[in-house]
């Protein structure tokens, strides 16, 4: 089923046919007629047009269902239910189902239950939000990519300080630490970390420790969290480039477009733009 967003009553009938045809395949349900050309002659001699007519046969008996599609802005009332009930009775059809875009009135629901007429809501997701329903549906297609992951790991960072540091140990947060240059510019400490990581990638010496220093003339290390500053001459990094084989897995999903809810059977289905139909289990 191709993607379409601008629904009208003809497309609505076609989608309904597709849904019942797809859901009925496993149980042997077949579409016997659909659209303006689907007509049956009743016991009264009157011709009745059926939107979607399905048939199920066990080899001895044939069970027919007439599906009436209502792409209306109004809710379906008991008068419409009564009309469908009279048509299926006159045509000798076993069961009737009404599919509505905007639901049913309470008297319509009550009368349909009395007459054993199935009621189904079929709406676009933006028009009706059911709680706890998925926004996407898994298409059952997985991608698996074998790859090699190279990861730069820093083993140690040494600060070449000029001042005598009073504290033996101080916690430094990368996001709160900057290097103040002689001209007053502030360079995030993380800048030097990333520059060293790029160097590890550049050299590609896998599992071989690498040491590299960065000179900082007349600079200082400022811890903004504690507002403490230390004059430094440079930073010395030691690190290694590691290698790890990994399998990347991706699941292909499709966006949910329509929600179909069977009122009496209390079953709800999601229909995607690519025609995937999935029952939403509670």
Secondary structure as GFF3:
##gff-version 3
##sequence-region A 1 282
A	DSSP	alpha_helix	9	24	.	.	.	ID=ss1
A	DSSP	beta_strand	30	34	.	.	.	ID=ss2
A	DSSP	beta_strand	39	41	.	.	.	ID=ss3
A	DSSP	beta_strand	47	49	.	.	.	ID=ss4
A	DSSP	beta_strand	52	57	.	.	.	ID=ss5
A	DSSP	beta_strand	62	70	.	.	.	ID=ss6
A	DSSP	alpha_helix	78	91	.	.	.	ID=ss7
A	DSSP	beta_strand	95	100	.	.	.	ID=ss8
A	DSSP	alpha_helix	106	115	.	.	.	ID=ss9
A	DSSP	beta_strand	118	124	.	.	.	ID=ss10
A	DSSP	beta_strand	136	161	.	.	.	ID=ss11
A	DSSP	three_ten_helix	174	176	.	.	.	ID=ss12
A	DSSP	beta_strand	177	180	.	.	.	ID=ss13
A	DSSP	beta_strand	186	188	.	.	.	ID=ss14
A	DSSP	alpha_helix	189	203	.	.	.	ID=ss15
A	DSSP	beta_strand	210	223	.	.	.	ID=ss16
A	DSSP	beta_strand	228	262	.	.	.	ID=ss17
A	DSSP	beta_strand	267	272	.	.	.	ID=ss18
A	DSSP	beta_strand	277	279	.	.	.	ID=ss19
###
